[in-house]
């Protein structure tokens, strides 16, 4: 009797272990942290991606400097781009915008569900990173809601959990927004 129970327990543990692979996790375990109050900055490029009534619009958000001044840059898959200089408390915040802080994150509502799902992705090709263990494989978005890696040519569907036909899907982070002229919070 003991052997039977032990065999069943081992089989169940093996089954549970096999079921828990990286592909089963919806959100990445890597750190990502960003807070932006668009009620204060009223950035139109970001606003277009934070509107649940315009699903399929996505925005790359990344940080950079010009002449020693810090900026947050916004580039949408609809051709808009802008930048804002953080002020006040925002100027003192430290952001972690994805694995490779230079590439940033992609935010927006997918167009496949009702209500639309809000997504936050890393703007780094996960397959090139896995193959080379180096960062810097920044994705390019198109107006069809696809993010394309210029190096490996893989296409990731931003409207559908960041999946690709051949390889790992995009890293997804936890995020929320209170609307186009509200607060965007990414906290993984």
Secondary structure, DSSP 8 states (H G I E B T S, - for coil): -HHHHHHHHHHHHHHHHHH--GGG-SS--S--EEEEEHHHH--HHHHHHT-TTSTT-EEEEEEEEETTEEEEEEEETTS-EEEE---THHHH---B-SSSTTT-EEEEE-SSSSS--EEEEESB-HHHHHHHS----BEEE-TTSEEEETTT--EEETTTTTB-SSS----B--EEES-TTSEEEEE-
